């Protein structure tokens, strides 16, 4: 269960960061400011857990980050923002 939460947090951070970059590149600054606040909140939970993480925890984090990046890059295509 612990690794699932690590995975979810990594997914959240990377998804939000990717979305934030997209928002900034499209000059949607208010949304970017709001998203960056959520990124910071999630990071406060990561600091403690990842400092004492083992190899399997780190793999869970990497997998969450990878999936977060892939899905967040694909979502704008799905909903028609990017072609």
ABEGO torsion letter per residue (X at the ends): XAAAAAAAAAAAAAAAAAAAAAAAAAGBAAAAAAAAAAAAAAAAAAAAAAAABBAAAAAAAAAAAAAAAAAAAAAAAAAGABX
